[in-house]
Amino acid sequence: MKIEIQQAREEDGEELTELRVDAMRESLEAVGRFEPKRARERFLNNFDPQITFRVLCESKLIGFYALQERESYLWLDHFYIAASLHGRGIGSQVMEIIKNIARSRRKSIRLGALKESRANAFYLNHGFVEKEQKAWDIYYEWAEAYS
């Protein structure tokens, strides 16, 4: 599947929110924390189109990620692919793009994932190393040296 990455715009907030809620539903339901209203508000209150990138296929939104540059690493704040497309390799394509950005900037990538989410296996399979666990999340880091 050929994908395209585009910078998000302010007006994309609602559409990205819907995709995020749909993509997170299964994981949040598994831990009894699925609250669509809260999930929407939480995302929209912090939505920054300057660090958010839409993933498109044939001009249709199929995912997005938010990548924030920090002093010594890149923080992958959001990374979602439409639930109906999970398991098709799209996330792996996008992750390689994100890793190439990190390589070009000579930085690691850090992120957090909900403990019960299938995303944890995805990140481990893509060379991320667990660094810390908190009440609800597991925090990972990827660096060229880990791969």
C-alpha positions as CSV (number, residue, x, y, z in Angstrom):
1,M,0.0,0.0,0.0
2,K,1.5,3.3,-1.1
3,I,1.3,6.0,1.6
4,E,1.8,9.7,1.6
5,I,2.7,11.9,4.6
6,Q,1.3,15.4,4.9
7,Q,1.6,18.1,7.6
8,A,-1.7,18.4,9.6
9,R,-3.7,21.6,9.5
10,E,-5.7,23.2,12.3
11,E,-9.0,22.1,10.7
12,D,-7.9,18.4,10.8
13,G,-8.4,18.2,14.6
14,E,-11.8,16.6,14.5
15,E,-11.0,14.0,11.9
16,L,-7.8,13.0,13.6
17,T,-9.7,12.8,16.9
18,E,-12.2,10.3,15.4
19,L,-9.4,8.2,14.0
20,R,-7.6,8.2,17.3
21,V,-10.7,7.2,19.3
22,D,-11.4,4.4,16.8
23,A,-7.8,3.1,16.9
24,M,-7.7,3.2,20.7
25,R,-11.1,1.7,21.4
26,E,-10.0,-2.0,21.8
27,S,-7.1,-1.2,24.0
28,L,-9.0,1.2,26.3
29,E,-12.0,-1.2,26.5
30,A,-9.6,-4.0,27.6
31,V,-8.5,-2.0,30.7
32,G,-12.0,-0.5,31.3
33,R,-10.9,3.1,30.4
34,F,-12.8,3.7,27.2
35,E,-14.4,7.2,27.5
36,P,-14.8,8.7,24.0
37,K,-15.7,12.2,25.3
38,R,-12.6,12.3,27.5
39,A,-10.4,10.9,24.7
40,R,-11.6,13.5,22.3
41,E,-11.2,16.4,24.7
42,R,-7.7,15.2,25.8
43,F,-6.5,15.1,22.2
44,L,-8.1,18.3,21.0
45,N,-6.8,20.3,24.0
46,N,-3.2,19.4,23.1
47,F,-3.5,19.1,19.3
48,D,-0.6,20.9,17.6
49,P,-0.7,20.7,13.8
50,Q,2.9,21.9,13.6
51,I,4.1,18.5,14.9
52,T,1.3,16.3,13.6
53,F,1.5,14.4,10.3
54,R,-1.4,12.8,8.4
55,V,-0.9,9.4,6.8
56,L,-2.8,9.2,3.5
57,C,-3.5,6.4,1.0
58,E,-5.1,7.5,-2.2
59,S,-5.9,10.9,-0.6
60,K,-7.8,9.2,2.2
61,L,-6.8,9.7,5.9
62,I,-5.7,6.3,7.3
63,G,-3.5,7.4,10.2
64,F,-1.4,10.1,11.8
65,Y,1.5,10.7,14.2
66,A,2.8,13.6,16.2
67,L,6.6,13.9,16.5
68,Q,8.0,16.5,18.8
69,E,11.7,17.4,18.8
70,R,13.3,17.6,22.2
71,E,16.9,18.4,23.0
72,S,18.3,14.9,22.9
73,Y,15.4,12.8,21.4
74,L,12.2,12.8,19.4
75,W,9.0,12.3,21.4
76,L,6.4,10.2,19.4
77,D,3.3,11.6,21.2
78,H,0.7,10.0,18.9
79,F,0.9,7.2,16.4
80,Y,-2.4,5.7,15.1
81,I,-3.4,3.7,12.0
82,A,-7.1,3.2,11.3
83,A,-8.3,0.1,13.2
84,S,-9.7,-1.5,10.0
85,L,-6.2,-1.4,8.5
86,H,-4.2,-2.9,11.4
87,G,-1.9,-5.8,10.4
88,R,-1.3,-4.7,6.8
89,G,2.1,-3.3,7.3
90,I,1.1,0.4,7.1
91,G,2.4,1.1,10.7
92,S,5.7,-0.5,9.8
93,Q,6.0,1.8,6.7
94,V,5.3,4.8,8.8
95,M,7.6,3.7,11.6
96,E,10.5,3.4,9.1
97,I,9.8,7.0,8.0
98,I,9.9,8.2,11.6
99,K,13.1,6.2,12.3
100,N,14.7,7.8,9.2
101,I,13.8,11.3,10.6
102,A,15.5,10.3,13.9
103,R,18.6,8.9,12.1
104,S,18.9,12.2,10.1
105,R,18.8,14.2,13.3
106,R,21.0,11.7,15.2
107,K,18.4,11.3,17.9
108,S,16.5,8.5,19.6
109,I,12.7,8.1,19.6
110,R,10.8,7.9,22.9
111,L,7.1,7.1,23.4
112,G,4.6,5.7,25.8
113,A,2.0,3.0,25.2
114,L,-1.0,1.8,27.2
115,K,0.0,-1.4,29.1
116,E,-2.7,-3.6,27.7
117,S,-2.3,-2.3,24.1
118,R,-1.2,-4.5,21.2
119,A,1.0,-1.5,20.3
120,N,3.5,-2.8,22.9
121,A,4.3,-5.9,20.7
122,F,4.5,-3.6,17.6
123,Y,7.1,-1.3,19.3
124,L,9.1,-4.3,20.6
125,N,9.1,-5.8,17.1
126,H,10.4,-2.6,15.7
127,G,13.5,-2.4,18.0
128,F,12.1,-0.3,20.9
129,V,13.4,-1.1,24.3
130,E,11.3,-0.8,27.5
131,K,12.7,1.9,29.8
132,E,10.0,2.4,32.4
133,Q,6.5,1.4,33.6
134,K,4.0,3.6,35.3
135,A,0.4,2.9,36.4
136,W,-1.1,2.8,33.0
137,D,1.7,3.1,30.5
138,I,5.0,1.5,29.4
139,Y,7.7,3.9,28.1
140,Y,10.0,2.8,25.3
141,E,13.0,4.2,23.5
142,W,14.5,3.4,20.1
143,A,18.0,4.3,19.1
144,E,20.1,3.3,16.1
145,A,22.4,1.3,18.5
146,Y,19.4,-0.8,19.7
147,S,18.5,-2.0,16.2
